[in-house]
């Protein structure tokens, strides 16, 4: 007996997946950091540039200081600058009257003096700002004899200038017990006079002027006897408010 013909096996269509076949997960790809465009990157801080600028600035300041120190040393060695010298040249009282009244003791006085200012520099001229001269009596300067302001002036090399100062006081009230002492001191020429000069001085080199520094001059406790016969007591100089020179 003949066998019936077998049915042809059907071919699987393309892309067919057997539902009974085990499912294998697809292999994972390694994680990659997303790449951003250049415009999205944060800008770097310019610390290195700032540090370089600060270093250059500090070096520049240091070099300027060195140049100034060297220039000052050369200036000092070449010109050998010296401070001016002050003397009390003359002193007198054209009028000196002490009057005792019922309400107190009063002084009428006219004081005339000269202050000699000498420039000892051989290569430098000097110039002075406005000058104020204050005159008083007593060791503590308790009795004022007046003050006067003088205009500025200039000095050439090794020049000597004489400043004339005249002050006047009227009806200056003094202590009752001081009246007799003033009278006797005036007669014996032993009155102690204090002269204070406040000014500023700078150097002048061929028309080029430096800055000025403050100068305080004190001619303390000078009597008429000290200036008799041409005597000129030397005054103390206080430079920059802390350097005192005799």
C-alpha positions as CSV (number, residue, x, y, z in Angstrom):
1,X,0.0,0.0,0.0
2,X,1.4,3.3,-1.0
3,X,2.1,6.0,1.6
4,X,0.3,9.3,1.2
5,X,2.5,12.2,0.1
6,X,3.9,14.3,2.9
7,X,3.1,18.0,3.2
8,X,6.0,20.3,2.4
9,X,7.6,22.1,5.4
10,X,6.7,25.8,5.5
11,X,9.7,28.2,5.5
12,X,9.9,30.7,8.4
13,X,9.4,34.3,7.3
14,X,12.2,36.8,7.7
15,X,12.4,38.3,11.2
16,X,10.5,35.5,12.7
17,X,11.1,34.8,16.4
18,X,10.3,31.6,18.1
19,X,8.2,32.5,21.2
20,X,9.4,29.4,23.0
21,X,13.1,30.4,22.5
22,X,14.8,31.9,25.6
23,X,15.3,35.6,25.5
24,X,18.9,36.8,26.0
25,X,19.4,40.5,27.1
26,X,21.4,42.6,24.8
27,X,24.9,43.4,25.9
28,X,25.2,46.8,27.6
29,X,27.5,49.4,26.2
30,X,30.0,51.1,28.6
31,X,28.8,54.5,30.0
32,X,30.2,57.5,28.2
33,X,30.2,61.0,29.6
34,X,28.1,63.3,27.4
35,X,30.3,65.7,25.4
36,X,29.2,69.3,25.7
37,X,30.0,72.0,23.1
38,X,32.9,74.3,23.9
39,X,30.6,77.2,24.6
40,X,29.0,75.3,27.5
41,X,32.3,74.8,29.4
42,X,32.8,77.0,32.5
43,X,35.4,79.7,32.1
44,X,38.6,79.3,34.1
45,X,39.4,81.8,36.8
46,X,42.3,84.1,35.9
47,X,44.2,83.7,39.2
48,X,47.5,83.2,37.5
49,X,47.1,86.5,35.6
50,X,46.2,88.4,38.8
51,X,49.2,86.9,40.6
52,X,51.5,87.9,37.8
53,X,50.2,91.5,37.9
54,X,50.6,91.7,41.7
55,X,54.2,90.4,41.5
56,X,55.0,92.9,38.7
57,X,53.5,95.8,40.7
58,X,55.5,94.9,43.9
59,X,58.7,94.6,41.9
60,X,58.0,98.0,40.3
61,X,57.4,99.6,43.7
62,X,60.6,98.0,45.1
63,X,62.6,99.3,42.2
64,X,61.2,102.8,42.6
65,X,62.1,102.8,46.3
66,X,65.7,101.7,45.5
67,X,66.0,104.5,42.9
68,X,64.8,107.1,45.4
69,X,67.1,105.9,48.1
70,X,70.1,105.9,45.7
71,X,69.1,109.4,44.4
72,X,68.8,110.7,48.0
73,X,72.2,109.2,48.9
74,X,73.9,110.8,45.8
75,X,72.2,114.1,46.6
76,X,73.4,114.0,50.2
77,X,77.0,113.0,49.3
78,X,77.3,115.6,46.6
79,X,75.6,118.6,48.2
80,X,76.2,117.8,51.9
81,X,73.0,119.7,53.0
82,X,73.1,121.4,56.4
83,X,70.3,122.9,58.4
84,X,70.2,126.7,58.9
85,X,71.7,128.3,62.0
86,X,69.7,130.8,64.2
87,X,71.1,133.3,66.6
88,X,69.4,136.0,68.7
89,X,71.3,139.0,67.3
90,X,69.9,141.8,69.4
91,X,67.3,142.5,72.1
92,X,66.0,145.7,73.7
93,X,62.9,147.2,75.2
94,X,62.2,150.7,73.8
95,X,59.3,150.9,76.3
96,X,58.8,148.9,79.5
97,X,56.3,150.2,82.0
98,X,54.7,148.3,84.9
99,X,51.7,150.1,86.4
100,X,49.9,149.0,89.6
101,X,46.2,149.9,89.6
102,X,43.4,149.2,92.1
103,X,42.1,146.4,89.9
104,X,45.5,144.8,89.1
105,X,49.0,145.1,87.7
106,X,49.5,146.0,84.1
107,X,52.4,145.9,81.6
108,X,53.0,148.2,78.7
109,X,56.0,147.0,76.7
110,X,57.5,147.4,73.3
111,X,60.1,144.8,72.3
112,X,62.6,145.0,69.4
113,X,64.9,142.2,68.5
114,X,66.7,140.7,65.5
115,X,67.1,137.0,64.7
116,X,70.1,136.1,62.5
117,X,69.5,133.3,60.1
118,X,72.6,131.8,58.5
119,X,72.8,129.4,55.5
120,X,76.0,127.3,56.0
121,X,75.6,125.4,52.7
122,X,78.2,125.9,50.0
123,X,76.3,124.3,47.2
124,X,72.6,124.9,48.2
125,X,70.4,127.9,48.5
126,X,67.5,127.9,51.0
127,X,64.1,129.3,51.0
128,X,61.6,129.8,53.8
129,X,57.9,129.9,54.1
130,X,55.9,132.3,56.3
131,X,57.6,132.8,59.6
132,X,55.9,133.4,63.0
133,X,57.8,134.9,65.9
134,X,56.4,134.7,69.5
135,X,58.0,136.6,72.4
136,X,57.3,136.0,76.1
137,X,58.8,136.7,79.6
138,X,59.6,134.2,82.4
139,X,61.0,130.7,82.4
140,X,57.6,129.3,81.6
141,X,56.7,132.1,79.1
142,X,53.8,133.1,81.3
143,X,53.9,136.8,80.3
144,X,53.2,137.4,76.6
145,X,55.1,140.2,74.9
146,X,53.3,139.7,71.5
147,X,53.9,137.9,68.3
148,X,54.4,138.9,64.6
149,X,54.2,137.1,61.2
150,X,56.9,137.7,58.6
151,X,56.7,136.8,54.9
152,X,58.9,134.1,53.4
153,X,62.3,134.8,52.0
154,X,65.2,133.1,50.2
155,X,68.9,132.8,50.9
156,X,71.8,132.2,48.6
157,X,74.8,130.0,49.3
158,X,76.6,130.9,52.6
159,X,74.2,133.8,53.1
160,X,73.2,135.6,56.3
161,X,69.8,137.2,56.8
162,X,68.7,139.3,59.7
163,X,65.0,139.3,60.6
164,X,63.7,142.4,62.5
165,X,60.9,141.7,64.9
166,X,59.0,144.4,66.8
167,X,56.1,143.5,69.1
168,X,53.9,145.6,71.5
169,X,51.5,144.9,74.3
170,X,49.3,147.4,76.2
171,X,47.6,146.9,79.5
172,X,48.8,143.3,79.7
173,X,47.4,142.0,83.0
174,X,50.1,140.3,85.1
175,X,50.1,138.8,88.6
176,X,50.1,141.3,91.4
177,X,53.2,139.8,92.9
178,X,55.1,139.9,89.6
179,X,55.1,143.6,89.2
180,X,58.1,144.3,91.5
181,X,60.1,141.5,90.0
182,X,59.5,142.9,86.5
183,X,60.7,146.3,87.5
184,X,63.8,145.1,89.2
185,X,64.6,142.7,86.4
186,X,64.3,145.4,83.8
187,X,66.6,147.7,85.7
188,X,69.2,145.0,86.2
189,X,68.8,143.7,82.6
190,X,68.1,140.2,84.0
191,X,64.7,139.6,82.5
192,X,64.5,136.2,80.9
193,X,63.1,136.5,77.4
194,X,61.8,133.6,75.4
195,X,61.8,133.8,71.6
196,X,60.1,131.1,69.5
197,X,60.2,131.0,65.7
198,X,58.0,128.8,63.6
199,X,58.8,128.5,59.9
200,X,59.4,126.0,57.1
201,X,62.6,125.6,55.0
202,X,63.5,123.9,51.7
203,X,66.5,123.7,49.4
204,X,67.0,125.6,46.1
205,X,69.3,124.0,43.5
206,X,69.8,126.1,40.4
207,X,66.1,127.2,40.3
208,X,64.8,123.7,41.3
209,X,63.1,123.7,44.7
210,X,62.6,120.7,47.0
211,X,59.7,120.5,49.4
212,X,59.7,122.3,52.7
213,X,59.9,120.8,56.2
214,X,58.6,122.4,59.4
215,X,61.2,124.0,61.7
216,X,60.7,125.2,65.3
217,X,63.4,127.5,66.7
218,X,63.7,128.3,70.4
219,X,65.9,131.0,71.9
220,X,65.0,130.5,75.5
221,X,65.8,132.5,78.7
222,X,67.9,135.2,77.0
223,X,68.6,138.3,79.0
224,X,69.7,141.8,78.0
225,X,73.1,141.0,79.5
226,X,73.5,138.0,77.2
227,X,73.4,140.2,74.1
228,X,75.4,143.1,75.4
229,X,78.8,143.6,73.8
230,X,77.8,141.8,70.6
231,X,76.9,138.5,72.1
232,X,74.6,136.3,70.0
233,X,73.2,133.3,71.8
234,X,72.6,130.3,69.6
235,X,69.1,129.0,69.3
236,X,67.9,125.4,69.4
237,X,66.3,123.9,66.2
238,X,63.6,121.3,66.3
239,X,63.4,119.7,62.8
240,X,60.4,117.6,61.8
241,X,59.0,118.0,65.3
242,X,61.4,115.3,66.7
243,X,65.0,116.1,65.8
244,X,66.5,118.7,68.1
245,X,69.7,120.4,67.1
246,X,71.7,122.9,69.2
